[in-house]
């Protein structure tokens, strides 16, 4: 059921700013000019961002490209500040070879009239990952597994020092259960799905894992690829210490099934002391629960079309899981 690809993407979009006028590329170019001394902006193009930021790529007089991001809310602004702090630590690990990919290097910031700052960094090499192109074997699929594992091996102190959140196992499971309770209270989730998810969340054996540094918002746009490998990972504002399954869910529900074994084999080889027997089970659960979060987003914000979209996909998931269980 290839429509499953949309589940995590919907939840990742999670914040909808309808009614708010987005900043134009020209406005973002002006912010980039203010943030980076000597930057002479000549053109700017918008970058579609369904989440928390207005984003553009600015080209300067020398032909160099710059990415500028401005938060759409105070909460997003705080996350962007924390991300800038985290990127400094990640840069150290990228330069030392611990990470095999580049991360954004902040070149400057510009204060916003409403509070917060826009952040500017040189645009990174690579094109967004084409998940459908993944093939089994030692190529890009295996590289993805190694990249995720290297992130999950980073010391949690870099997240703590940046002021980003960290969760212990029981705390994180409780957050998942609270989400499910809220979704159940809407009366819109099929009862069979509720029972399926409740059973998984109440199974303590499923939730024995070591919390690790996770990116927290991975998708094709955040993973940049060139020459058959991952060359950069962007958008770290949702990083936290949490369940490694969070970063694997999007791949398990969207990658071709024949490539998943290569991803997971490379991931497991790169991890040290990995004794997480139910990692895949939780990753699949995270992918399914993304639909509950998408439904809640629509309900909380009175977005009827989002609710309708979530209900449609919940019905598809309900049918698919019942067929699989039969």
Number of C-alpha atoms within 10 A of each C-alpha: 9 9 11 18 18 17 26 26 21 20 22 19 15 18 17 16 14 9 6 8 8 14 16 15 20 17 13 25 28 18 24 30 21 18 21 18 10 9 19 19 21 13 15 22 16 17 15 11 13 15 16 23 23 21 25 26 23 29 21 19 11 10 12 13 18 22 24 32 24 26 24 21 15 14 11 18 22 17 21 25 20 20 22 20 19 21 21 16 15 22 18 12 19 15 13 10 11 14 22 18 20 20 22 21 16 19 14 18 23 19 14 13 7 9 12 21 22 25 26 31 21 17 16 18 12 16 16 17 19 13 18 11 11 21 19 16 16 11 14 24 28 23 20 22 24 24 23 23 26 20 20 24 16 17 12 17 13 19 23 15 13 20 17 20 13 20 15 14 15 12 12 17 17 13 13 16 16 12 16 20 13 13 21 17 10 11 9 14 20 15 12 13 20 17 11 14 19 15 11 16 19 13 11 11 11 15 21 16 19 14 19 23 25 28 23 21 20 25 22 16 16 17 22 22 22 14 8 10 20 23 19 23 23 18 20 23 23 17 22 23 25 25 28 25 24 20 23 26 25 27 25 22 23 22 20 17 14 12 21 20 17 22 29 21 15 21 23 16 13 18 17 11 8 13 12 14 13 14 21 16 14 21 22 18 18 24 26 20 22 22 26 25 22 25 28 24 21 21 15 9 14 11 15 12 10 19 20 13 15 26 19 11 18 22 13 14 20 18 14 12 13 12 9 8 6 5
